[in-house]
Amino acid sequence: MPQNILIIEDDASFGVMLQGWLKKNGFTTTLCSRVEQAKREIALHAFDIILSDLRLPDGDGIMLLAWIKEQKCSAPVIVMTSYAEVQSAVLAIKLGAFDFLEKPVNPNTLKQKMEQALLSATQQKKQAATVKVNPPKQAFITGESPAALQMLEHVRLVAPTQMSVMIIGESGTGKEYIARAIHEHSSRSGAPFLAVDCGSLSKELAPSELFGHLKGAFTSAIADKKGVFEQAERGTVFFDEVGNLPYDVQVQLLRALQERKVRPVGSATDVSVDVRLVVATNENLENAIAGGAFREDLYHRLNEFVIAVPPLRERASDIALFAAHFLEEANRELGKQVNGLSKETLQALKAHRWSGNLRELRNVIRRAVLFAQAGKILPEHLPILSTSPKPEGEAHGLALRNPNERRHIEEALKKAQGNKSRAAQLLQIDRKTLYNKIHQHGIT
């Protein structure tokens, strides 16, 4: 069955050329030149992929992407942009775009990205169907080490209260799962749990995302929108990496917490809200306060109870348990029947430092399951795992905070022949992080 592609492009000649190329390659296409026209098409028809320019005559591609997200449209969006708009493309990725292409568009690169987008969408649909039919009884394993049991006891103590909780721990330790456990063991468990990625909240977008807006409050506000706080009424809001919140947003958040009221953008009146806040951070917020990047009054408001999530290297006795869980998960997602780990494999896993923590272990197990044809996972199915001590903050595959970071990224991009998704896999980081790093270092 031909795939249905929506093209949103105001350059008529380029749009027609792209449409012709797609038709020759077996796709059915719809070409729009304006935002409002695209919205009508999306409302009326189902598309498998959306290819969208960033600059359009009657609106901004970023705002269109936000609208697509609000409509819960499942079609992956690939943004087409000029080199000068790479920063906007990174923002588009944060808002949910699958990928971006720099103009002039290379047909082979476009075809490759479209294939990746279609594959990703298909896998997500399969996973969603699996969850609906047979949801797993336990989505997260806490571990049985003394450190894990102490953390679990803290969750048990604070969950029934209304205290704000700050979860501290390295990246990849599973802080969001701990936040969900707090919610599920609280009196608010029947209400929504909403997670907010603070790194994606710009000063401009945050008020609308958190507190909502009224129709007409700004150019792309085509309808009233409830913010996160209203959507999570009587439930829990989780702020991941709260240290990334812009300073101006911190002021607004403090007011919302103190007064238990929010004011939607464009409104003259406040709305009362009842939510519990759980936040997470992998940085020292006290240092951020000393540097003027984080408000001390907000810190004390959030810091009513602290839960420390231990790094995986401090709970080696839990590695076998986590590995078995991730193995079962990977078998289900990849359609494999790998039945365990060899003794030598488990020894190699326990000897590794795991700077990327549970996220790194999950990636390693998934890769091993993919390569193992049958039977157990053997050492040769694992990526090269260094057992030597590494400096604090160094992530497996990519030293995220060391001075050679740019060189690591450029080498990975070269090996991947410019394929950013493949480069991210080589570096064992997610695609969004790679895009941010490319922009940060000015890599072309």
C-alpha positions as a LaTeX table, in Angstrom:
\begin{tabular}{lrrr}
\hline
Residue & $x$ (\AA) & $y$ (\AA) & $z$ (\AA) \\
\hline
Met1 & 0.00 & 0.00 & 0.00 \\
Pro2 & 1.51 & 3.38 & $-0.99$ \\
Gln3 & 2.56 & 5.65 & 1.86 \\
Asn4 & 0.71 & 8.97 & 2.09 \\
Ile5 & 3.03 & 11.98 & 2.41 \\
Leu6 & 2.07 & 15.58 & 3.24 \\
Ile7 & 4.47 & 18.23 & 1.89 \\
Ile8 & 4.27 & 21.72 & 3.41 \\
Glu9 & 6.44 & 24.01 & 1.27 \\
Asp10 & 5.83 & 27.56 & 0.00 \\
Asp11 & 8.57 & 27.42 & $-2.65$ \\
Ala12 & 6.36 & 26.28 & $-5.53$ \\
Ser13 & 9.12 & 24.97 & $-7.80$ \\
Phe14 & 10.84 & 23.01 & $-5.04$ \\
Gly15 & 7.51 & 21.67 & $-3.77$ \\
Val16 & 6.47 & 20.42 & $-7.22$ \\
Met17 & 9.92 & 18.89 & $-7.79$ \\
Leu18 & 9.77 & 17.09 & $-4.43$ \\
Gln19 & 6.23 & 15.91 & $-5.10$ \\
Gly20 & 7.29 & 14.50 & $-8.47$ \\
Trp21 & 10.26 & 12.66 & $-6.98$ \\
Leu22 & 8.09 & 11.10 & $-4.28$ \\
Lys23 & 5.48 & 9.96 & $-6.81$ \\
Lys24 & 8.20 & 8.31 & $-8.92$ \\
Asn25 & 9.27 & 6.41 & $-5.79$ \\
Gly26 & 5.79 & 5.04 & $-5.18$ \\
Phe27 & 4.41 & 7.54 & $-2.62$ \\
Thr28 & 1.06 & 9.34 & $-2.76$ \\
Thr29 & 1.45 & 13.03 & $-1.93$ \\
Thr30 & $-0.45$ & 16.15 & $-0.95$ \\
Leu31 & 1.25 & 19.55 & $-1.40$ \\
Cys32 & 0.38 & 22.57 & 0.78 \\
Ser33 & 1.95 & 26.00 & 0.74 \\
Arg34 & 0.35 & 27.53 & 3.84 \\
Val35 & $-0.13$ & 26.59 & 7.51 \\
Glu36 & $-3.94$ & 26.83 & 7.52 \\
Gln37 & $-4.18$ & 24.66 & 4.42 \\
Ala38 & $-1.92$ & 22.06 & 6.08 \\
Lys39 & $-4.05$ & 22.05 & 9.24 \\
Arg40 & $-7.18$ & 21.34 & 7.18 \\
Glu41 & $-5.48$ & 18.45 & 5.39 \\
Ile42 & $-4.19$ & 16.96 & 8.67 \\
Ala43 & $-7.67$ & 17.24 & 10.21 \\
Leu44 & $-9.29$ & 15.49 & 7.23 \\
His45 & $-6.72$ & 12.86 & 6.19 \\
Ala46 & $-4.28$ & 10.40 & 7.72 \\
Phe47 & $-0.65$ & 10.85 & 6.68 \\
Asp48 & 2.28 & 8.50 & 7.19 \\
Ile49 & 4.95 & 11.25 & 7.08 \\
Ile50 & 4.86 & 15.05 & 7.10 \\
Leu51 & 7.65 & 16.99 & 5.35 \\
Ser52 & 7.50 & 20.63 & 6.44 \\
Asp53 & 9.45 & 23.80 & 5.77 \\
Leu54 & 10.15 & 26.02 & 8.79 \\
Arg55 & 9.26 & 29.37 & 7.22 \\
Leu56 & 5.78 & 29.65 & 5.74 \\
Pro57 & 3.80 & 32.69 & 4.50 \\
Asp58 & 1.08 & 32.58 & 7.16 \\
Gly59 & 2.91 & 31.17 & 10.18 \\
Asp60 & 5.88 & 29.52 & 11.79 \\
Gly61 & 6.71 & 25.84 & 11.24 \\
Ile62 & 7.58 & 25.57 & 14.94 \\
Met63 & 4.07 & 26.64 & 15.93 \\
Leu64 & 2.62 & 24.25 & 13.34 \\
Leu65 & 4.62 & 21.45 & 14.94 \\
Ala66 & 3.23 & 22.40 & 18.37 \\
Trp67 & $-0.28$ & 22.28 & 16.90 \\
Ile68 & 0.37 & 18.84 & 15.35 \\
Lys69 & 1.52 & 17.62 & 18.77 \\
Glu70 & $-1.66$ & 18.99 & 20.41 \\
Gln71 & $-3.80$ & 17.15 & 17.85 \\
Lys72 & $-2.04$ & 13.89 & 18.83 \\
Cys73 & $-1.20$ & 13.29 & 15.18 \\
Ser74 & 1.04 & 10.19 & 15.04 \\
Ala75 & 2.69 & 10.98 & 11.68 \\
Pro76 & 6.45 & 11.61 & 12.11 \\
Val77 & 7.49 & 15.11 & 11.00 \\
Ile78 & 10.73 & 15.74 & 9.09 \\
Val79 & 11.63 & 19.43 & 9.04 \\
Met80 & 13.33 & 20.95 & 5.98 \\
Thr81 & 15.49 & 23.95 & 6.78 \\
Ser82 & 18.32 & 26.14 & 5.55 \\
Tyr83 & 21.71 & 26.02 & 7.28 \\
Ala84 & 20.99 & 29.36 & 8.99 \\
Glu85 & 17.94 & 27.84 & 10.72 \\
Val86 & 19.67 & 24.89 & 12.39 \\
Gln87 & 18.94 & 26.33 & 15.86 \\
Ser88 & 15.23 & 26.40 & 15.02 \\
Ala89 & 15.49 & 22.84 & 13.73 \\
Val90 & 16.95 & 21.75 & 17.09 \\
Leu91 & 13.94 & 23.36 & 18.80 \\
Ala92 & 11.69 & 21.45 & 16.38 \\
Ile93 & 13.35 & 18.19 & 17.46 \\
Lys94 & 12.65 & 19.08 & 21.10 \\
Leu95 & 8.99 & 19.66 & 20.19 \\
Gly96 & 8.71 & 16.20 & 18.69 \\
Ala97 & 9.95 & 16.37 & 15.09 \\
Phe98 & 11.50 & 13.06 & 14.04 \\
Asp99 & 14.45 & 14.61 & 12.22 \\
Phe100 & 15.51 & 17.55 & 10.07 \\
Leu101 & 17.08 & 18.01 & 6.63 \\
Glu102 & 19.21 & 20.91 & 5.48 \\
Lys103 & 18.41 & 22.39 & 2.08 \\
Pro104 & 19.26 & 21.69 & $-0.67$ \\
Val105 & 17.79 & 18.29 & 0.07 \\
Asn106 & 19.81 & 15.24 & $-0.96$ \\
Pro107 & 17.34 & 12.64 & $-2.36$ \\
Asn108 & 19.27 & 9.67 & $-0.93$ \\
Thr109 & 19.39 & 11.27 & 2.53 \\
Leu110 & 15.68 & 12.11 & 2.33 \\
Lys111 & 14.81 & 8.55 & 1.35 \\
Gln112 & 16.91 & 7.16 & 4.20 \\
Lys113 & 15.30 & 9.45 & 6.79 \\
Met114 & 11.82 & 8.63 & 5.52 \\
Glu115 & 12.52 & 4.90 & 5.82 \\
Gln116 & 13.75 & 5.42 & 9.39 \\
Ala117 & 10.66 & 7.50 & 10.24 \\
Leu118 & 8.28 & 4.87 & 8.82 \\
Leu119 & 10.08 & 2.09 & 10.70 \\
Ser120 & 9.98 & 4.07 & 13.96 \\
Ala121 & 6.26 & 4.80 & 13.56 \\
Thr122 & 5.51 & 1.13 & 12.86 \\
Gln123 & 7.43 & $-0.02$ & 15.95 \\
Gln124 & 5.65 & 2.53 & 18.15 \\
Lys125 & 2.25 & 1.32 & 16.93 \\
Lys126 & 3.20 & $-2.29$ & 17.67 \\
Gln127 & 4.40 & $-1.39$ & 21.16 \\
Ala128 & 1.25 & 0.63 & 21.85 \\
Ala129 & $-0.89$ & $-2.32$ & 20.76 \\
Thr130 & 1.09 & $-4.68$ & 23.00 \\
Val131 & 0.63 & $-2.43$ & 26.02 \\
Lys132 & $-3.14$ & $-2.18$ & 25.47 \\
Val133 & $-3.66$ & $-5.91$ & 25.10 \\
Asn134 & $-1.27$ & $-7.22$ & 27.72 \\
Pro135 & 0.20 & $-4.47$ & 29.89 \\
Pro136 & 3.24 & $-5.57$ & 31.93 \\
Lys137 & 2.50 & $-5.99$ & 35.62 \\
Gln138 & 5.74 & $-4.28$ & 36.61 \\
Ala139 & 7.36 & $-1.72$ & 34.30 \\
Phe140 & 10.37 & $-1.05$ & 36.48 \\
Ile141 & 12.64 & $-3.20$ & 38.66 \\
Thr142 & 13.88 & $-1.42$ & 41.78 \\
Gly143 & 16.68 & $-3.80$ & 42.71 \\
Glu144 & 17.51 & $-5.71$ & 45.90 \\
Ser145 & 20.84 & $-4.19$ & 46.97 \\
Pro146 & 21.01 & $-2.31$ & 50.30 \\
Ala147 & 21.18 & 1.01 & 48.43 \\
Ala148 & 18.10 & 0.10 & 46.38 \\
Leu149 & 16.14 & $-1.03$ & 49.43 \\
Gln150 & 16.96 & 2.20 & 51.27 \\
Met151 & 15.76 & 4.23 & 48.28 \\
Leu152 & 12.56 & 2.18 & 48.14 \\
Glu153 & 11.96 & 2.79 & 51.85 \\
His154 & 12.24 & 6.55 & 51.26 \\
Val155 & 9.66 & 6.26 & 48.47 \\
Arg156 & 7.35 & 4.36 & 50.81 \\
Leu157 & 7.71 & 7.01 & 53.51 \\
Val158 & 7.13 & 10.11 & 51.38 \\
Ala159 & 4.58 & 8.83 & 48.84 \\
Pro160 & 1.48 & 9.13 & 51.09 \\
Thr161 & 2.36 & 12.72 & 52.08 \\
Gln162 & 1.81 & 15.94 & 50.12 \\
Met163 & 5.47 & 16.99 & 50.34 \\
Ser164 & 7.37 & 18.16 & 47.28 \\
Val165 & 10.14 & 15.69 & 46.45 \\
Met166 & 13.54 & 16.29 & 44.86 \\
Ile167 & 15.12 & 13.22 & 43.26 \\
Ile168 & 18.87 & 13.52 & 42.77 \\
Gly169 & 21.08 & 11.18 & 40.80 \\
Glu170 & 23.22 & 10.78 & 37.72 \\
Ser171 & 21.74 & 10.74 & 34.24 \\
Gly172 & 20.22 & 7.39 & 33.32 \\
Thr173 & 19.55 & 6.15 & 36.86 \\
Gly174 & 15.76 & 6.01 & 36.40 \\
Lys175 & 14.65 & 9.15 & 38.23 \\
Glu176 & 11.38 & 9.36 & 36.32 \\
Tyr177 & 10.46 & 5.81 & 37.35 \\
Ile178 & 11.00 & 6.77 & 40.99 \\
Ala179 & 8.75 & 9.79 & 40.48 \\
Arg180 & 6.06 & 7.54 & 39.00 \\
Ala181 & 6.40 & 5.15 & 41.95 \\
Ile182 & 5.81 & 8.07 & 44.33 \\
His183 & 2.69 & 9.02 & 42.38 \\
Glu184 & 1.35 & 5.47 & 42.18 \\
His185 & 1.71 & 4.96 & 45.95 \\
Ser186 & 0.06 & 8.25 & 46.83 \\
Ser187 & $-3.56$ & 9.31 & 47.29 \\
Arg188 & $-3.26$ & 11.03 & 43.90 \\
Ser189 & $-2.70$ & 7.80 & 41.96 \\
Gly190 & $-6.12$ & 7.97 & 40.32 \\
Ala191 & $-5.33$ & 11.38 & 38.77 \\
Pro192 & $-2.85$ & 12.18 & 35.96 \\
Phe193 & 0.93 & 11.98 & 36.19 \\
Leu194 & 2.54 & 14.42 & 33.74 \\
Ala195 & 6.28 & 14.59 & 33.02 \\
Val196 & 7.90 & 17.82 & 31.81 \\
Asp197 & 11.33 & 17.94 & 30.14 \\
Cys198 & 12.67 & 21.22 & 31.51 \\
Gly199 & 15.42 & 21.30 & 28.90 \\
Ser200 & 12.82 & 21.77 & 26.16 \\
Leu201 & 11.06 & 24.70 & 27.87 \\
Ser202 & 12.22 & 27.98 & 26.39 \\
Lys203 & 11.38 & 31.27 & 28.08 \\
Glu204 & 8.90 & 31.96 & 25.26 \\
Leu205 & 7.07 & 28.62 & 25.19 \\
Ala206 & 7.09 & 27.74 & 28.91 \\
Pro207 & 4.17 & 29.94 & 30.12 \\
Ser208 & 1.82 & 28.43 & 27.54 \\
Glu209 & 3.04 & 24.85 & 28.12 \\
Leu210 & 2.83 & 25.06 & 31.92 \\
Phe211 & $-0.05$ & 27.46 & 32.53 \\
Gly212 & $-2.05$ & 27.35 & 29.28 \\
His213 & $-3.35$ & 30.15 & 27.07 \\
Leu214 & $-6.55$ & 31.65 & 25.73 \\
Lys215 & $-7.51$ & 31.73 & 22.09 \\
Gly216 & $-5.96$ & 34.76 & 20.42 \\
Ala217 & $-3.36$ & 35.33 & 23.16 \\
Phe218 & $-0.69$ & 35.21 & 20.44 \\
Thr219 & $-0.54$ & 34.58 & 16.70 \\
Ser220 & $-0.73$ & 30.78 & 16.70 \\
Ala221 & $-3.15$ & 30.48 & 19.65 \\
Ile222 & $-6.09$ & 29.24 & 17.56 \\
Ala223 & $-7.93$ & 27.73 & 20.54 \\
Asp224 & $-7.91$ & 27.75 & 24.33 \\
Lys225 & $-5.31$ & 25.41 & 25.78 \\
Lys226 & $-4.94$ & 24.00 & 29.28 \\
Gly227 & $-1.40$ & 23.94 & 30.59 \\
Val228 & 0.34 & 21.10 & 32.41 \\
Phe229 & $-0.82$ & 22.26 & 35.85 \\
Glu230 & $-4.51$ & 22.26 & 34.88 \\
Gln231 & $-4.20$ & 18.97 & 33.00 \\
Ala232 & $-2.69$ & 17.29 & 36.08 \\
Glu233 & $-5.36$ & 18.56 & 38.48 \\
Arg234 & $-5.29$ & 16.50 & 41.72 \\
Gly235 & $-2.39$ & 14.54 & 40.28 \\
Thr236 & 1.40 & 14.84 & 40.07 \\
Val237 & 3.67 & 16.94 & 37.85 \\
Phe238 & 7.23 & 15.69 & 37.36 \\
Phe239 & 9.89 & 18.24 & 36.31 \\
Asp240 & 12.87 & 16.37 & 34.85 \\
Glu241 & 16.25 & 18.15 & 35.07 \\
Val242 & 14.70 & 21.11 & 36.86 \\
Gly243 & 18.05 & 22.92 & 36.84 \\
Asn244 & 17.49 & 23.62 & 33.11 \\
Leu245 & 14.48 & 25.84 & 33.77 \\
Pro246 & 15.00 & 29.39 & 32.42 \\
Tyr247 & 15.34 & 31.88 & 35.27 \\
Asp248 & 12.18 & 33.82 & 34.33 \\
Val249 & 10.19 & 30.58 & 34.34 \\
Gln250 & 11.50 & 29.79 & 37.83 \\
Val251 & 9.85 & 32.99 & 39.07 \\
Gln252 & 6.50 & 31.98 & 37.55 \\
Leu253 & 6.78 & 28.44 & 38.92 \\
Leu254 & 7.48 & 29.68 & 42.43 \\
Arg255 & 4.35 & 31.85 & 42.35 \\
Ala256 & 2.25 & 28.90 & 41.13 \\
Leu257 & 3.51 & 26.69 & 43.96 \\
Gln258 & 3.13 & 29.27 & 46.69 \\
Glu259 & $-0.33$ & 30.51 & 45.69 \\
Arg260 & $-1.62$ & 27.26 & 44.14 \\
Lys261 & $-2.84$ & 29.34 & 41.23 \\
Val262 & $-1.81$ & 29.79 & 37.60 \\
Arg263 & $-2.70$ & 32.47 & 35.09 \\
Pro264 & $-3.09$ & 31.33 & 31.47 \\
Val265 & $-1.42$ & 33.52 & 28.86 \\
Gly266 & $-3.91$ & 36.17 & 27.72 \\
Ser267 & $-6.15$ & 35.80 & 30.77 \\
Ala268 & $-6.87$ & 38.46 & 33.40 \\
Thr269 & $-7.85$ & 35.93 & 36.07 \\
Asp270 & $-6.11$ & 33.13 & 37.94 \\
Val271 & $-7.08$ & 29.47 & 37.95 \\
Ser272 & $-6.77$ & 27.45 & 41.17 \\
Val273 & $-4.78$ & 24.23 & 40.83 \\
Asp274 & $-4.11$ & 21.28 & 43.12 \\
Val275 & $-1.02$ & 19.33 & 42.06 \\
Arg276 & 1.96 & 17.74 & 43.75 \\
Leu277 & 5.38 & 18.54 & 42.35 \\
Val278 & 8.22 & 16.02 & 42.06 \\
Val279 & 11.46 & 17.22 & 40.47 \\
Ala280 & 14.71 & 15.56 & 39.42 \\
Thr281 & 18.22 & 16.83 & 38.79 \\
Asn282 & 21.64 & 15.43 & 38.00 \\
Glu283 & 23.48 & 18.63 & 38.89 \\
Asn284 & 24.35 & 20.39 & 42.12 \\
Leu285 & 21.65 & 23.05 & 42.44 \\
Glu286 & 23.46 & 24.69 & 45.33 \\
Asn287 & 26.29 & 25.49 & 42.93 \\
Ala288 & 23.72 & 26.82 & 40.45 \\
Ile289 & 22.32 & 29.06 & 43.20 \\
Ala290 & 25.79 & 30.39 & 43.99 \\
Gly291 & 26.28 & 31.13 & 40.28 \\
Gly292 & 22.97 & 32.97 & 40.01 \\
Ala293 & 21.39 & 30.40 & 37.68 \\
Phe294 & 18.82 & 29.00 & 40.11 \\
Arg295 & 16.59 & 30.74 & 42.64 \\
Glu296 & 17.31 & 29.85 & 46.26 \\
Asp297 & 13.68 & 30.38 & 47.35 \\
Leu298 & 12.46 & 27.97 & 44.67 \\
Tyr299 & 15.13 & 25.44 & 45.68 \\
His300 & 13.89 & 25.40 & 49.29 \\
Arg301 & 10.29 & 25.12 & 48.10 \\
Leu302 & 11.15 & 22.04 & 46.03 \\
Asn303 & 13.57 & 20.51 & 48.54 \\
Glu304 & 11.08 & 19.35 & 51.19 \\
Phe305 & 12.21 & 15.73 & 50.86 \\
Val306 & 15.22 & 14.36 & 48.98 \\
Ile307 & 15.59 & 10.89 & 47.48 \\
Ala308 & 19.06 & 9.96 & 46.22 \\
Val309 & 19.12 & 7.40 & 43.39 \\
Pro310 & 22.41 & 5.45 & 43.58 \\
Pro311 & 24.46 & 4.98 & 40.41 \\
Leu312 & 24.55 & 1.47 & 38.99 \\
Arg313 & 28.28 & 1.04 & 39.78 \\
Glu314 & 27.40 & 1.26 & 43.50 \\
Arg315 & 24.84 & $-1.56$ & 43.26 \\
Ala316 & 26.62 & $-4.23$ & 41.19 \\
Ser317 & 24.56 & $-6.95$ & 42.87 \\
Asp318 & 21.49 & $-5.58$ & 41.06 \\
Ile319 & 23.01 & $-5.82$ & 37.57 \\
Ala320 & 21.85 & $-9.41$ & 36.96 \\
Leu321 & 18.29 & $-8.47$ & 37.94 \\
Phe322 & 18.21 & $-5.41$ & 35.68 \\
Ala323 & 19.87 & $-7.26$ & 32.80 \\
Ala324 & 17.23 & $-10.02$ & 32.98 \\
His325 & 14.47 & $-7.40$ & 32.94 \\
Phe326 & 15.95 & $-5.57$ & 29.94 \\
Leu327 & 16.48 & $-8.93$ & 28.19 \\
Glu328 & 12.81 & $-9.80$ & 28.55 \\
Glu329 & 11.85 & $-6.33$ & 27.35 \\
Ala330 & 14.17 & $-6.55$ & 24.31 \\
Asn331 & 12.90 & $-10.03$ & 23.39 \\
Arg332 & 9.36 & $-8.69$ & 23.36 \\
Glu333 & 10.18 & $-5.57$ & 21.33 \\
Leu334 & 12.55 & $-7.21$ & 18.82 \\
Gly335 & 10.68 & $-10.48$ & 18.39 \\
Lys336 & 13.62 & $-12.55$ & 19.72 \\
Gln337 & 13.85 & $-15.55$ & 22.05 \\
Val338 & 17.24 & $-15.09$ & 23.70 \\
Asn339 & 17.04 & $-17.06$ & 26.95 \\
Gly340 & 19.67 & $-15.58$ & 29.26 \\
Leu341 & 23.24 & $-14.44$ & 29.83 \\
Ser342 & 26.32 & $-16.63$ & 30.06 \\
Lys343 & 28.39 & $-16.57$ & 33.25 \\
Glu344 & 31.21 & $-14.76$ & 31.41 \\
Thr345 & 28.79 & $-12.13$ & 30.09 \\
Leu346 & 27.46 & $-11.41$ & 33.57 \\
Gln347 & 31.01 & $-11.06$ & 34.88 \\
Ala348 & 31.81 & $-8.55$ & 32.12 \\
Leu349 & 28.68 & $-6.55$ & 32.92 \\
Lys350 & 29.51 & $-6.46$ & 36.64 \\
Ala351 & 33.09 & $-5.31$ & 35.92 \\
His352 & 32.00 & $-2.34$ & 33.79 \\
Arg353 & 31.75 & 1.13 & 35.33 \\
Trp354 & 28.31 & 2.02 & 33.82 \\
Ser355 & 28.75 & 5.78 & 33.58 \\
Gly356 & 25.45 & 5.83 & 31.66 \\
Asn357 & 23.76 & 3.79 & 34.40 \\
Leu358 & 20.51 & 1.93 & 33.65 \\
Arg359 & 20.04 & 3.66 & 30.32 \\
Glu360 & 23.45 & 2.42 & 29.18 \\
Leu361 & 22.79 & $-1.12$ & 30.45 \\
Arg362 & 19.45 & $-1.21$ & 28.63 \\
Asn363 & 21.11 & $-0.11$ & 25.37 \\
Val364 & 23.85 & $-2.74$ & 25.75 \\
Ile365 & 21.33 & $-5.53$ & 26.39 \\
Arg366 & 19.11 & $-4.47$ & 23.49 \\
Arg367 & 22.10 & $-4.47$ & 21.14 \\
Ala368 & 23.23 & $-7.86$ & 22.42 \\
Val369 & 19.75 & $-9.36$ & 21.94 \\
Leu370 & 19.73 & $-8.03$ & 18.38 \\
Phe371 & 23.06 & $-9.73$ & 17.59 \\
Ala372 & 22.45 & $-12.98$ & 19.48 \\
Gln373 & 20.79 & $-15.46$ & 17.11 \\
Ala374 & 19.68 & $-17.92$ & 19.79 \\
Gly375 & 20.58 & $-19.27$ & 23.20 \\
Lys376 & 22.37 & $-17.04$ & 25.69 \\
Ile377 & 24.07 & $-13.67$ & 25.30 \\
Leu378 & 27.82 & $-14.27$ & 25.02 \\
Pro379 & 30.67 & $-11.77$ & 25.59 \\
Glu380 & 31.16 & $-11.41$ & 21.82 \\
His381 & 27.61 & $-10.05$ & 21.54 \\
Leu382 & 28.51 & $-7.12$ & 23.79 \\
Pro383 & 30.04 & $-3.85$ & 22.64 \\
Ile384 & 33.57 & $-3.27$ & 23.95 \\
Leu385 & 33.17 & $-2.58$ & 27.66 \\
Ser386 & 36.05 & $-0.87$ & 29.42 \\
Thr387 & 36.59 & $-2.04$ & 33.00 \\
Ser388 & 39.11 & 0.70 & 33.88 \\
Pro389 & 38.01 & 3.60 & 36.08 \\
Lys390 & 36.78 & 6.65 & 34.19 \\
Pro391 & 36.58 & 10.29 & 35.26 \\
Glu392 & 33.33 & 11.34 & 36.88 \\
Gly393 & 30.74 & 12.48 & 34.36 \\
Glu394 & 32.15 & 10.48 & 31.42 \\
Ala395 & 29.48 & 8.58 & 29.57 \\
His396 & 30.03 & 5.28 & 27.80 \\
Gly397 & 31.06 & 5.86 & 24.17 \\
Leu398 & 30.98 & 9.66 & 24.43 \\
Ala399 & 32.64 & 11.75 & 27.15 \\
Leu400 & 29.79 & 14.23 & 27.43 \\
Arg401 & 31.74 & 16.71 & 29.48 \\
Asn402 & 35.34 & 16.26 & 28.42 \\
Pro403 & 37.34 & 18.53 & 26.10 \\
Asn404 & 37.43 & 15.89 & 23.33 \\
Glu405 & 33.65 & 15.88 & 22.95 \\
Arg406 & 33.66 & 17.65 & 19.57 \\
Arg407 & 36.22 & 15.20 & 18.17 \\
His408 & 34.15 & 12.21 & 19.39 \\
Ile409 & 31.04 & 13.60 & 17.70 \\
Glu410 & 32.83 & 14.36 & 14.42 \\
Glu411 & 34.38 & 10.87 & 14.33 \\
Ala412 & 30.98 & 9.25 & 14.92 \\
Leu413 & 29.38 & 11.36 & 12.17 \\
Lys414 & 32.18 & 10.38 & 9.79 \\
Lys415 & 31.76 & 6.67 & 10.58 \\
Ala416 & 28.00 & 7.02 & 10.09 \\
Gln417 & 28.52 & 8.90 & 6.79 \\
Gly418 & 26.50 & 11.83 & 8.11 \\
Asn419 & 23.58 & 9.72 & 9.35 \\
Lys420 & 22.81 & 11.42 & 12.68 \\
Ser421 & 20.56 & 8.63 & 13.98 \\
Arg422 & 23.34 & 6.09 & 13.38 \\
Ala423 & 25.93 & 8.46 & 14.91 \\
Ala424 & 23.79 & 8.79 & 18.03 \\
Gln425 & 23.69 & 4.98 & 18.30 \\
Leu426 & 27.48 & 4.79 & 17.99 \\
Leu427 & 27.84 & 7.40 & 20.74 \\
Gln428 & 25.11 & 5.69 & 22.80 \\
Ile429 & 23.19 & 8.91 & 23.34 \\
Asp430 & 19.73 & 9.83 & 22.11 \\
Arg431 & 19.20 & 11.70 & 18.85 \\
Lys432 & 17.97 & 14.90 & 20.52 \\
Thr433 & 21.09 & 15.11 & 22.66 \\
Leu434 & 23.24 & 14.70 & 19.54 \\
Tyr435 & 21.43 & 17.53 & 17.74 \\
Asn436 & 21.93 & 19.80 & 20.74 \\
Lys437 & 25.64 & 18.94 & 20.86 \\
Ile438 & 26.06 & 19.52 & 17.11 \\
His439 & 24.54 & 22.96 & 17.48 \\
Gln440 & 26.52 & 23.72 & 20.66 \\
His441 & 29.83 & 22.94 & 18.95 \\
Gly442 & 28.91 & 24.52 & 15.61 \\
Ile443 & 29.55 & 21.26 & 13.73 \\
Thr444 & 28.51 & 21.36 & 10.08 \\
\hline
\end{tabular}
